[in-house]
Amino acid sequence: MAKGKTTPFEFLQQVRQEGSKVTWPTRKETMVTTGMVFVMVLLASLFFLVVDQLLRLGVGAVLGLGG
């Protein structure tokens, strides 16, 4: 069954209805997840720093430039 065209007013009503169905996070949930993101970014950056340094040392040793 084909639906008729939706008017801009009907569209905005539908958007509001769908928006009211959303379960929004609380302030505490938002702060906790934001903190978790920062911790994961810190851990990932430290991991890649260590891996980068190990690769640098390895390549330097292979090329005879390490010492």
C-alpha positions in Angstrom: 0.0 0.0 0.0 1.5 3.3 -1.1 1.5 6.1 1.4 0.6 9.7 0.5 3.0 12.5 0.7 3.7 13.9 4.2 3.3 17.6 4.7 6.0 19.5 6.6 3.7 19.9 9.5 3.0 16.1 9.7 6.7 15.4 9.4 7.5 17.7 12.4 4.7 16.1 14.4 6.3 12.6 13.7 9.7 13.9 14.6 8.4 15.1 17.9 6.6 11.8 18.6 9.8 9.8 17.9 11.9 12.2 20.0 9.6 11.7 22.9 10.2 7.9 22.7 14.0 8.4 23.2 15.4 7.4 26.6 17.9 10.2 27.4 20.8 9.5 29.7 21.0 11.1 33.1 23.7 13.7 33.9 25.5 11.1 36.0 25.4 8.5 33.2 26.8 11.1 30.8 29.6 12.1 33.2 30.5 8.4 33.8 30.6 7.5 30.1 32.6 10.7 29.3 35.1 9.7 32.0 35.4 6.2 30.6 36.1 7.6 27.1 38.9 9.8 28.5 40.4 6.8 30.4 40.3 4.7 27.2 41.9 7.4 25.2 44.7 7.7 27.7 45.2 4.0 27.8 45.2 3.7 24.0 47.7 6.6 23.6 50.0 5.0 26.1 49.8 1.7 24.3 50.6 3.2 21.0 53.5 5.2 22.5 55.0 2.1 23.9 54.5 0.1 20.6 55.9 3.0 18.6 59.0 3.2 20.8 59.6 -0.6 20.5 59.2 -0.5 16.8 61.6 2.4 16.6 64.2 0.5 18.6 63.7 -2.6 16.6 64.1 -0.9 13.2 67.1 1.0 14.5 68.7 -2.2 15.6 68.0 -3.9 12.3 69.4 -1.1 10.3 72.5 -0.8 12.5 71.6 2.7 13.6 70.7 1.8 17.2 74.1 1.9 18.7 
